[in-house]
Amino acid sequence: MDSSLNYKKFTVCENEESTYKETPQKSKNFWLILIGITSMILIVIIVAAVAIGVGVNAIVSSKPQESEDTSGLNDFTVTNEKMEGEYCDSTGCIYFLITVNTTDTYIIIATIDRETVFMLRHPRDLPMTMMTVNNTSFLALDVHSGETNRTNRSIYVIPEQYVSLVDGIMREHRNMSNSTLQMMDQTMVNETQNSSLVEFAIHDEAYLVILAAQSLSELGIEGTQYPPVKYFYVLALKLSNARQKMGKENLKGDLKRSFSSPKFLAQQKRTASCNDGNSCSTGRCPYRGYRDNGRECFGMCGYGCFCWSIVCGDCCVHQGCLDHDQCCADNGFFTFTCFNVVPFSCTSFSC
């Protein structure tokens, strides 16, 4: 009799009694159970693996993604007629554009979304300048008197609805008509100038302008090399002075924080007075001839006796810085006249 089975072959030896005989049905049940258990184990393992994978992905996705480090100067270009770029640090980013050519000088400081924080436009053939600080715009109109041989400056606040009109007139290099001037506001001009410029100076964007200027200086770029850089440095210097003044007078406590990098400090800080070997020529020592009622270093580009040599190349008295210091002393620091950076040169400044 053939003892071969479909699932397993058992051999029964003659004259020997088998101790174990497996029937076909029992064998079938055993393997079915074994396959079922194995399948269940595999299913549990797969489900667990999927669950672990989902959990890991959730943890990874919940972590902040590392973004590209954009701190410092970005997309920066400079020529004799144009400077443009961005500057970022942990407090935010700014965009800046300065153009200087034979017809116009134009400066804009904006947020990275191009929301204007500061704008200045000056047609070089017209005696007027427009300045926008945050959301307030001013117009300065210079009128020369032949009788006195002096230039008198009138400051107007431009109503918001006429800002585009005035800007268009200046773009087209047209004179301001009397009817247009009658639309301007001359009430509370001083108060409006002061509040607008103070607000600008305490903004993070002002802080970033100062840091951007320091970064440029660390690249070895001086204001005497490129006109657009010179105007940017002068604006940064004014903002630095403003923040120093407000911090010193406790008008804004957090402005006391240091904003000067060690490298910048090393580049700018004077180590000795004129009497101790400074290279200033006779009469150009800011420690000797220009104290002017206690204002030390009068005529040197910087805050007090802290020199910004990047503006004019050294720490000596320059006529432009002297004229500017006198202008701010006569008219007040937080005024259009003091903050106006055009037309500034190291040899002269029109107040």
Secondary structure, DSSP 8 states (H G I E B T S, - for coil): -----SS------TTS--S----HHHHHHHHHHHHHHHHHHHHHHHHHHHHHHHHHHHHHHHS--------EEEEEEE-SSEEEEEEEETTEEEEEEEEE-SSEEEEEEEETT--EEEEEEEETTSSEEEEEETTEEEEEEEEEETTTTEEEEEEEEE-GGGHHHHHHHHHTT----HHHHTTSB-TTHHHHHHHHHHHHHHSHHHHHHHHHHHHHHHTT--TTT-HHHHHHHHHHHHHHHHHHHHHHTTSSGGGGS----HHHHHHH---S-GGGT----TT--TTTS--TTT-TTTTSSEETTEE-HHHHSSSS--HHHHHHHHHHHHH-SSSHHHH--TTEETTEE--
